[in-house]
Amino acid sequence: MTDSTERTTTERTTTERTIAVVHAGLGQPSSTRLLADRLAGATVRELEALGHDVTVEVIELRDHGHAIIDAMLTGFPTGDLADAIETITRADAVIAVTPLFTTTYSGLFKSFVDILDKEALTGMPVLLGATGGTPRHSLALEYSLRPLFTYLRADVVTTSVFAATDDWAQAAGNGHGDGGGSLPQRIERAGRSLAALVFARGEHAKPADPFSSTPSFLDMLGGD
Amino acid sequence: MQFGIFSVSDVTTDPTTGHTPDDTERVRAMLTIAKHADEAGLDVFATGEHHNPPFVASSPTTMLGYLAGVTKNITLSTATTLITTNDPVRIAEEYAMLQVISDGRMDLMMGRGNTGPVYPWFGQDIRQGIPLAIENYALVRRLWTEDVVDWEGKFRTPLQGFTATPRPLDGVPPFVWHGSIRSPEIAEQAAYYGDGFLHNNIFWPISHTKQMIAFYRQRFEHYGHGRADQAIVGLGGQAFIRKNSQAAWDEFRPYFDNAPVYGHGPSMEDFTRDTPLTVGSPQQVIDRYGSFIDDVGYYQRQLFLIDHAGLPLKTVLEQIDLLASDVVPELRKIAETKRPADVPANPPTHTERVAAAQAKGKAGATHVGDGGDEYTGKRAEEVLS
């Protein structure tokens, strides 16, 4: 529809990329925030090596706790939360990190995902991370977080990173002996994978504007 | 600009007294509210349509038909008529009947409805909401404008030689609005036909409303019905008024905090900031609603939701009085100063539509039987014999 509203696009150079980091850590300091920052750092280093200028936008879900529940009850997000959702939807990649509570992502994390538009993450490169008390919970990333983002049709990086409390006290080159590598090694590998996805993807096709993609009435009247 | 009220017909316990009206009491309260709005000088009363508790308004034309007989000036309308799950043939018949009974003092607003199970209860598929709205309304229009209709579609039994009666008053169908909150397809539909578009923004920030209205206006112009700023636009709204602002806040807060939909969620402070809900003095309501023209352009109808969340009838009637005496006269003045000279002040009345149709030679037959149908050449007797 050529005569429809022309969407406004933010002017930016072709090498600029934005990474949205969303995490559901609650503590101050928070090991979830720490993991999120490390994952972002690894990704940025790699993207910069590939010639990109990278901006990182961090969304701390704790700051939006009340607003997330309000949005769930009223059906629309407002204020800072609406801005945060806009940031994620328009980003070139998302790093999503949650603490594991009672075997899975935290309720705050899931509630945030629940209020996103179902198209918001379609095709979005996503790197997943989680924190927990012991390594016994590490597969929660694979059986609960990954299906959630696959359902939203995100492009989820194969390597996801789980950090148990003990991981923070390990030497960089010293893995568990379980083949997984140390936390810094896993973070580097994950960052490289996300950067490669963003690089390969090129210019991010921004989310469809519902007004410019509305079919003309005659198409709706005559078509399926 | 027209100013009126609309009701969603909810039966809600008054949180301050614990009183829950029964269905009969609530239906009668709606009749009293509509009559009172007419006497107070408001322009529109619109009823919702629902088919599940806690709502009682299942049969809008029965209610509006009665109101047509007991009110004098107020325009009777709907908010909304379910274009997806009602049989379009019944919509064409019932609203033509209401048009005749009210002597043209009515219009109606099509909407898809937001209660999932209503679709299967009435034999439809919610995933087909937009195609249903489009096909059904196209049929309603044919039934109003063509005397004898042969029709086949995807969702309803075909019709051969069908005539909807009574024929529209003076051969001119009722004015139709389309209401939608999120679907540009419905704004597109309204624009295509040159019908009105109402955005019921009571749960939405004005920034979103602005986008939807701008899209409708642009498409209205595209389809050749006039300039974008001449399109017929309506907005929803919500207010609780007392002479003293603090008294309004204190009185309304328990209703807000326990209201269906937003109760137990955002604070009244947040909700009044983010949505058109305005709680306060008449001047505060005037300031807020007088500003919406600056966001969406001059519009022709402003409806207020004032009877939900368990508010007692007495309070609702007081709200109507405050609206009519202290708010609407000022808003009318503000609206009129902001209206460009060649933009319609109000939605078209029946009389205006008849004059326009006659000028174009497009007024239809007022009964079918004497002559043949202008489209098919068939006569009603031939069709039936």
Chai-1 contact restraints between the chains, C-beta under 6 A:
chainA,res_idxA,chainB,res_idxB,connection_type,confidence,min_distance_angstrom,max_distance_angstrom,comment,restraint_id
A,D3,B,H222,contact,1.0,0.0,6.0,A-B,restraint_1
A,D70,B,G265,contact,1.0,0.0,6.0,A-B,restraint_2
A,D70,B,P266,contact,1.0,0.0,6.0,A-B,restraint_3
A,L73,B,G265,contact,1.0,0.0,6.0,A-B,restraint_4
A,T74,B,F203,contact,1.0,0.0,6.0,A-B,restraint_5
A,T74,B,Y262,contact,1.0,0.0,6.0,A-B,restraint_6
A,T74,B,G265,contact,1.0,0.0,6.0,A-B,restraint_7
A,F76,B,W204,contact,1.0,0.0,6.0,A-B,restraint_8
A,T78,B,D274,contact,1.0,0.0,6.0,A-B,restraint_9
A,P210,B,P184,contact,1.0,0.0,6.0,A-B,restraint_10
A,F211,B,P184,contact,1.0,0.0,6.0,A-B,restraint_11
A,F211,B,F215,contact,1.0,0.0,6.0,A-B,restraint_12
A,T214,B,P184,contact,1.0,0.0,6.0,A-B,restraint_13
A,T214,B,E185,contact,1.0,0.0,6.0,A-B,restraint_14
A,T214,B,E188,contact,1.0,0.0,6.0,A-B,restraint_15
A,F217,B,E188,contact,1.0,0.0,6.0,A-B,restraint_16
A,F217,B,Q189,contact,1.0,0.0,6.0,A-B,restraint_17
A,F217,B,Y192,contact,1.0,0.0,6.0,A-B,restraint_18
A,M220,B,I134,contact,1.0,0.0,6.0,A-B,restraint_19
A,L221,B,I134,contact,1.0,0.0,6.0,A-B,restraint_20
